[in-house]
Amino acid sequence: MTVLTKDTTATAPMSAGADALVVSGVSHRFGDKHVLDNVSLTVPRGAFTVLLGLNGAGKSTLFALVTRLYDNVSGEIRILGHDVRRKPTAALQRLGVVFQSRTLDSDLTLEQNLYYHAALHGIRKSDARQRAVESLTTVGLADRAHEKVRNLSGGQARRVEIARSLLHRPGLLLLDEATVGLDIGSREGVLGIVRGLVEREGMGVLWATHLIDEVAPTDRVVVMHKGRILYAGFLPGLLEVTGKSDVREAFRSMTGATATAEAA
């Protein structure tokens, strides 16, 4: 079933008026397998957008294209107005990412992990220290800056990854299944931190998940299934076009599948 849409860094200024992310007509193959089929979506600034789809829907492939891990040979991807193929440096300077797989060095301290990331972005040591404190404070872990990552819980480690993604002050934040493997309390904590960034900083967020209960009534929702966008808009519109009273039934009606209620 196909349903049509109803509806930065401190040193690198954003393009005026540009959305945080615009993906237009992007397709992608792995050999003969068509993984993404003419995908288009928009993440406005100051909006929490949920990319909802089952495992295998194409969410991670889309993220790999946005982050330039893969090259998009069709369509266009723009981050704060900058084309990721034509101006990759300008685009990626404005992007923060938390991937599904854990990427911290467990033998380093929290601040050492952040300093390494800052160096990759060309941030001076004096600025890196200040930004590390600010980022760790944002996620509630400033008091553990000198501890090794191996001493943290899964939820705390995820929060450090969010802190790291904020060091270069991006205008767009991508999170791919950021709460997988976390208990309910940790999931709520991570979600709360990211939603707070949207409210306070006006950041654009694309939150990829297969978990229905991570969708809030005010969220923008993009439903992806088998590499195609089936719906993009606000939650009330999704319920209206499917004729359902809740998001679980709407998702099931649209895809013929059942998204997960909560983490196992």
N, C-alpha and C positions, 0 to 999 in steps of 0.2 A: 504494500500500500504506500503510495507516495502522497505526501501532504506538503503543500507550498507554505512558505513562511507567511505568517499573519502580521505580521507586524513590519622610565627615563633616567636617564641618568642625570646627575647634577652637572656634569661637564659636557653632556651631549643633549642639547635641547630637542624636544619633540616637535614634529611638524604640526603647525597650528591646525586645529580642527580634525586631525586624522584620528581614525579609530585605532584602538590598541592593536588589533589584529584584523586583517581582511584576507580571507582565502577565497580565490575566485577560479572556478573551473579546473581544479587540480585532480588529476588522475595518476595512478601509479601501478606498475606491474612488477612482480617478481617472476621473471621468465614468462610463462604462459598464464600465470595466475593474476587476475585483475583484482588488486587489493583495495584501491580507491577508485571510485567512478564519478568523475565530474563533481567533486566536493566543493561547495561554497559555504562559507559561514563568516560571521562578523562578531568580534568581541569589542564592544564599546569601552571607552575609558570609564572608570568608576562603576563597572558592572561585574557581577559574579555570574559567569556563564558556565553551566554544567554541560559537558559533553557526555551524554548518557548512552552507553552501549555495552553489550555483552563482550566477554573476552573474544578476540578475533574479529571484532567489528571494524577495525582499522584505526582505532584511536592512537595507538603507539606509532603506527606508520605515519600518520598525519603529524604527530609531534616530531618525528625524525625528519620530516620534510621542513617543518617550520624552523627547526634548530640547525638545519643544514647537515645533519648526519647523512641524509640522502639528498640528492639533487632533484628538484622538481623540474621535469622536462616539459610539463604542460601546465597551463594556467599561470596564476600569479599569486604570490604570498607577500603581503606587506605588513611590517611591524612599525607602528607609529608613522606610517606614510613611506617607509623605506623598503624597497623591493629586496628580498633576501638574496636573489640571484645577482642583481645588478649592483647593489650596495650592501654586501653581506656584513661588512664591519659596522657600518652605521646601524643596520638593523639589529644585529646581535648584541650591540652595546646596550640596547634598550630592552633586552629580554632576560628574564630570570627563569630558571627551570629547576623543577624537582622531578627527577625521573623515578619510575617505579622501582628499579633496582637500587640498592643502597650503594652510595658512592663515597662515603667518608673513609678516611684512614683511621682505623681503630687504635693504632699505636701512637697517634698524635693527639694532642689536647684539642679541645674545642677551638681555642683561639688560633692554634697552629693550622688547623684545617682551614679556618677563615683567612688567615694571612696568605696561605698558598693560593687560594682562589683570588685574593686581592692582587697578588703579584701577576697572575695570569691576565688580569684586566688592566695592568699598568698603573695600579693605585699606589701612591707613595706610602712608605712605611708609616710615617706619622699619621697620615690620613687613614691608613688601614687599621691602626689601633683604635682610633676614635670610632670608625664605622663598625668595627667588630663589637665594641661595647654597645653601641646603639642597636645593632642587629640582634645580639644576644639578649639585650634588655627587652626588645620587642617580643621575643619568643619565651621570655621568662627564665632564661638560663645564664644570666650575667654572672651569678654567684658561682657558677661551675666552669668558668672559662678556662681554668688551669687544670681541669681534670681530663683524663684520657677518655676518648669516645667509647672505649670498650666498657667503661663503667656505667654507661647510660642504658636506660630501657629503650625499647623500640620506638615508643612515642617521643621520648626525649631526643633520640638521634634524628628522627624526622624533623623535629623543630629546629635542630642545628642545621639541617639541610635547607630549611626555609630561610634561616638567618643568613646562611652563606649566599643564597640566591638573591638576597636583598643588598649585598655589600656594594654593588656598583649602581644601586638606585635605579632599577629598571622601571619602565612604565607598563610592561606586560609581564605577567607571571603565569607560566604553564606548570600544571601539576598532574602527573600521570599516575592514577591509582595511588595517591599519596597515603591512603589510610589502610592499604592492604596489610593484613597480618597484625593490626593493632586492635587492642580491646576497645570496648565502647567508649570508655572515659577518655582514652588517648585520642580516639577518632574525633570526638567532640572538641577536644582541646586544639587539635590541628585545624579543624574546620573553623573554630572560633578565631584563631590567629589570622587565618587567611581572609575571612570575612571582615575582620577588623581593618586589615590593610586596604580593602576596597573602600570602606567607609571613611577612614581617616586620611588616606593618601590619594584616593581617587584612582587607584591602580586598576587596570583591566586584568581580570583573571579568567583563564580557561581551565576548568577543573574536570578532568576526565575520570569517570567512575562507572562501575556497573552496579553500584549500590543505590537502590531507590531512596532509602531514607536519608541520603545526603542531599536531596533536592529540597530546597525551601520554597514556600509559596511565591516569594518575590523574585526568584531566580529566572534568568533567561535560560532556556533549555534547548539543546540541540540533540536530537535523537539520531544516532548513527547505527546502521545495521547492514552488515555485509558490504561495507565499503561505500554506502550511499547515505546521504542526509535525507531522512524522512520528514523531519520537522525542525524548524528553527523559529523560536519566538518565546513568549512568556507562558508560564504554566497554565493559566486559565485558558489560553488559546488551545493548548494541547488537549485539555479536557473537553473543550467545545468541539473541536474537529473530530474527536474520537467518540464523543457522546458518552464519556465515562465520568465517574465521580471522583476518582483518585488516580494518581500518577501510575501506580502499579498496573491497574487495569488498562489505562491508556497505553502504556508501553506494550503490554501483552497484545492488545488489539492491533496496534500498529505493526508489530514485528512478528507476531505469532510465537513469541518467546517470553520467558519470565526472567526479569532481572532479579538480583538478589536483594533481600530485605536488609540484611546486615551482615557484617563479617562473620565468617565461620569461627 
